[in-house]
Amino acid sequence: MLRLLLPFKFVLILTIFTFGLKFQTFAQREVDERAVINFDEGLGFFDPDSLFGVNIRFRMQNRLGVNTVSHSDFTPDQIEASVRRLRLRFDGFLGSNENFTYYLQLSFSRGDQDWDNSGFPNIIRDAMVFYTFHPDFYMGFGQGKLPGNRQRVVSSGALQFTDRSAVNAIFNIDRDFGAMAYLHKKPGNIEYKVKAAISSGVGRNITTTGKGISYTGRVEFLPLGGFKDDGDFFEGDLLREQTPKLSVGAGTSYNHQAVRTLGQRGAFLDNRGVGSSDRQNIVSGFVDLIAKYNGWAFFAEYASRNIDNQKIYELSEQSVYSYTGWGLNSQFSYVFPSKFELAARYTHISPDNAISQLENQRDIYTVGLTQYFSNHLNKVQLNISYNDAPEHPMGTKRFWNFMIQVETGI
């Protein structure tokens, strides 16, 4: 495996050097819950009177992945060769008042557009306008990420593995349309952040929202002060914090009369003959932390989804249901001074009793190798995962996954 990686790494270094040398500034400050209007990153433009400013950035993730037939048979069972993500993002301000800002993010790969669930290409990922009332307080209106679990709020371009964990994939509340508020206080040497949202509960790019509504709240506490360059919003200690840093967060979301199986995500129940009287109230909960010091980093999060009187619909000879249960994800890593990172991840998924005959309990063990060139902007990643699902009516699933991913952007 290492012999195969050496020529691949050489080609990548040459490509990044010729294409991305001019973008060596650290660009970790992409925080999806606010506009980034410091024009040290990406491509920035102003009008002659400085009444209009826009920052343009793009990023893409190209990957090749293989699932084996089983844990002992390494014959390829599934192969993924795709542009996993291709994003174009605009941040800026309009008018002489720079407290009024916006960001717009578009997606162009099929996997990014939720095509299978929605039936149409969801090109718009984020379309938010913000107003800063005070340096500590601002509000947003539009479509954007809800303040749910930490790993979902962290940009997919700031991950230390090729993708987020299975805990996030199953339990996250993703994006929605609504009003959001953010408070960030720094009393003394500590910090805390309070975030809240009232949204449609249906997810992104939906024209009819129904009668339900979603309420989301989150609190983050930083007892040792703030991270360098918003380091609690990117994985791995790439900036090698000189003193220990810690952020602990907790949040919850209540989606009243959810139209989709997973709240803001999943299959639409109405499209499958389920009436509004059968809609479910979904409660999601999250607890997480991230810690960094001198190249070392530790991240962990717990997530759960609960539904009272959960229903399983048998429609067109297919079971349609909401995934309820809980999951735990933990990651531990070290970044060498050469910007080479070694990381390990353990993920556990446990379905609720209501769906235990339909879903396996899962344990996933992952080792990740990442070479950063201009930090998270340009990097190459290799992940090796072992997926373990025990004996179950749905069948035993034990297999390996190997994945190489190249990310580049500005």
N, C-alpha and C positions, 0 to 999 in steps of 0.2 A: 504493500500500500504506500509506504514512504517513497519507494522508487518511482511510483506513478505520480506522486505529488510533486516531486522535484522539478520536472520539466513544466508541469502545469503552473507551479509557483513562479518559475522564471518568466513564462509568457505573461502571466498576470502582472508581475512587477514591471515588465517592459511596457505593457499597455497602460497601466496606471501612471507610470512615469511620463509617458509622452502625452497622455490625454489630460491627466489631473494634477500636474505639478503646480499649476497656478492656484489651486484651491487648497492650500495647506493650512489656512486658518481653521481653527477648531469650530465645528458647526454643530455642536450638541444642543444648541439652545432652541431646537424645534420642539416646542411644547404645544401639543395640539389643542389645548384649551385657551390659547390666546394668540394674537397676531405677533409675528416677529418682524419688527420694522427697523432693527439695527442693520444698516446696509453694509456691514462687514462681511456678510455671507451672501452667497448666490450672486445674482445680477440685479443691481439696483438702478432705478431710473427716477428722476425728478422732472417736473415741468419747470420752465424758466422762473416762475414765481414761487416755486416750492409749495404750491397749494395741492399738489398731487404727488404721491410717491408710491412706488410699487417695487417689491422684491420678488424675483422669479427664481424658482428652484425646481429641479427635477431629480428623480432617483429611479433606479431600476434594479431588480433582483432577478438574476438568471440562475436557474438551478437544475440539477440532475440528481434524481433520487431513485433508489431501488429498494423494494421490499422483497425479502426472501420468502420461499415457500413455507419454511418453518425454521425453528431454532437450530435444527441439525442439517437441513437441506438448504444450501445457499443458492439454489437455482432461482433466478429472478421470477417473482410472481407478479409484481406490478412495477412499472417504470414510469417515473414522472420526469419529463423533459419540457420545461416551460419557462416563460417569463412570469414569475410568480407575482411580481408587482411592477407596475409602471405608473408613476405618479407625476403630476405637474401641479405645483403649488404657487399661489400668489398671495402675498401679504402686503399690506400698505395702509395708507391713510388718505382721506379726502377732505379738502378744505383746509383752512388755516388752523383749525383746532386739531392738534395731533392726538387728542384724547379719543377721537372717533376713528376707529381702525376696523379692518376687516381681514378675513382670510378665506380663500377659496382653494379647495383641493379636488382635483379630478383624477379619476382612475381609468386605465385603458386596457388592462388585462382582464380576461374573462373571470379568473379566480377572484379578482378584486371587486367584481360588479354584482355578486350575489344573483347571477343570472338564473341559476337553477331553481331558487326559491321564488323569485319575483316574476320570472318569465320575460323580463326585459333588461336591457343593459343599464345598470345603475352607475352612470358615469360620475355623478356628483357624490363625493364622499362628505365634504364639508363645505358649508356656505354660511359663515358666521359674521355678524357685525358686533363690535364691542364698543362700550363707552366706559372710560376710566373716570370715575367720580373723584377718586383720591388715589394716591400712590399705593395704598393698601387695599383698595376695593374697586372692582370693576364688574360689569355685567355683560352678558352676551345674549344675542337673539338670532335664531336660525337653526341650521342643522349642523350638529357636531357631536363629538364624543361626550357621553355622560360621565360624570365623576364616579365611576365604578371601581373595579379592581385595578391595582397599580399597573400590572403588566399590560392591561388594555390601554391605559392612558399613555404609557410609554410608546413612543413612535415605533412602528415596525422597522424603521431605519436605524434604530438605536438598540437593537437586540444583540446579545452575545451568542445566541444560537440562531440557526437558520429560520426559526419561527418561534412563536409563543408556545407555551405548554398546552397540553391537552386539557388542563384545568381551565385555562382561559378559553380554549376553543369551545368547551361545553357550557361554561357558566357565565361568560361575560355578557354585559347588557349593551355593549356597542354604542351605536349612534342613534340619535332621535332628533326630532324637531321640537324646539321649545325655548324657554327662557332660563338662563343659567346665571348664577352669581358666585363670585370668588372673593374671599377675604384672606389677606396674608399679613400677619402681624409679627413683629420682632421685638417683644419685650425683653430687654437685656440681651443676654447671650443665647437665648432660645428663640425658636420660631414655631408658629403653628399656622395651619391653613384650614379654612372652612369653605366647603363647596356645596352648592345645592342646585337642583334643577327641577322644573316642572315641565313635563313634555307630553307628547301625544301618546306615547307608549306603543306605537306601531312600527317605529324604525324609520329608515331613510327613504326618501323619494316616493312617498305615498300620497295619493291625492285624496282619498277618503279615510278618515281616521277613526270613525265610530264614536261611541259614547264614553269609552274608557279614558283614563289619564294615568300618567306615571309620575311618581315622586321619588327623587333620589337625593341622598345626602352623604357627605364624606368629610372626615376630619383627619388631618395629618399633623403629627407632633414631632418636632426636630429638637430634642433636648440638648444637643451639642452644637447647635447653630446650623447655618445653611451650608450646603454642598457647593463646591466650586462649579460655577457655570451651570447651575441647575442640575447638578449631578444625580439628584434623586429621580431624574427623568431620563436617564440612560443607564444601560447595564454595563457592568465591568468598571473597575477603577482605572480608567485610562488617564486620568489627571493625577493619580497617585496622591491622594489626600494626605496632607502633612500631619493632620490630627484626626483622630477617629470621628466619623460622622454617622449619624443614625436618624432614620425617619420611620416612624410607626404610623400606620394608617388603618382606618376602619370605615366602612360604609354600608349602606343598605339601600334597597330600591323596592318600592311597592308599585306593581303594575296592575291597576284595577281594570277588570274585564278585558283581559288581554285577547287580542284578535289572532295572535300568532302563538305557536306552540312554545317558543322560548321567550316570549315577551316582545322585545324589539327585533327578534330574529326568528328564523324557522319558518315552517309551513303555515300558510294562512288557513285557519279553521273554516272561515266562511266559504272559502272556495271548495271545501270538501263536504259541504252539506251540513255543517254544524251551525245551528242557530245562535243568535246573540244570547239567548237565555242559558246556553251551556258554556259560555265563556268563563274562564278561570281567573282568579286573583293570584298573582305570582309574587312571592317575596324572595329577594336575593340578598345575601349577606356576604361581606368581605372583610378579612383582616389580613394585613400584610406588613412587612418591614423590609428595609434595605439598609445595609451598613457597608462602609468603605474605609479602608485605611492602607496607605502605602502600597497600593497595587492589589491588595486583597479586597474581595467583595463577597458579600453574602446577601441573598435575596430569598424571601419565602412569602407565600401567600396561601390563605385558606379561602375557599369560596363554596357557597351552598345555594341551592334553589329549593323552595318548598311551596307546595300547593295544598290547601285544604280540600279534602274530598276530590282528589285527582281523578280524572277520567281518562280512559283509554278507548279511543274510537276505532271501531272496525269498519273501515270505509274502503269499498272496492277491493275487498280481500287483502287489505293492508292495515296494519296497526298504526294509528297516528296518535302521538302522545307527547307530553312534555317531559324532558329529562330532568328528574328531580334526584337529589342526593347531595354529595359533597365531594370535594377534592382538595388535595394538598400538593403544592409544588415548592421545591427548594432548589437553589442554585448556589454553587460555591466556585470561586474563580480566583486566578492570579494573573496579572498582566506583567510580563517581564519588561525591563527598560527598552528592549528592542520592539515593543508593541506587539509581541506574540503572546497570545492568551491561551491558557489551559483552563477549561471549565468542566464541571460535572453537574448533572441535574437528576433529581429523583422526583417522579410524579406519580401520585396515587389518585385513582378515581373510584368512588364507591356509589353505585346507584341506590336509590331508595327502594324500600320493600315493594312499593306499588309497581315498580317496573323491573324488579329483580329477575323475572323470567324472560325479559326482553333485552336486557343489557348485561354485559360482563363487567365484573370488577377488573380493573386494569392497574398494572404497575409498569412504569416505563423508566428505564435507566439510560442516560445519555451522557456521552463524553463529547466535548466540543473543542476543536482546535481552530483558532482564528488568528490570521495575520492582518493587523490593521496597517494601512498605509497613510491615509490622512484621517485617522481615527474612524468613526463609524461611517464617514462619507464613502470611503473606498476601502473595501476589505474582501478577503476570501475566507470562506468558512468550510470546515469539514465536520460533520456530525455523524456519530455512530450510536445507534439506539437499539436497545433490546426491549421488545414489547412482550409482556407476560400477562395473559388472561387465563385463569385456571379453568378446570372442568366446569361446563355450564351447558344448559339446554340449547343455547345458541351456538355451541361448539367451542373447542379450545383454540385459542389464538396465541401462538408463541412464534415470533419471527424477529428478524433483524431488519433494520433500516439503515442505509448508507446514503448520505446526502452531501453534495458539494454545491455551494452557492457563492456567486460573485455579485457583490453590490457595488454600484458606483453612482455618483450624483454630484450635484453642486448645491 
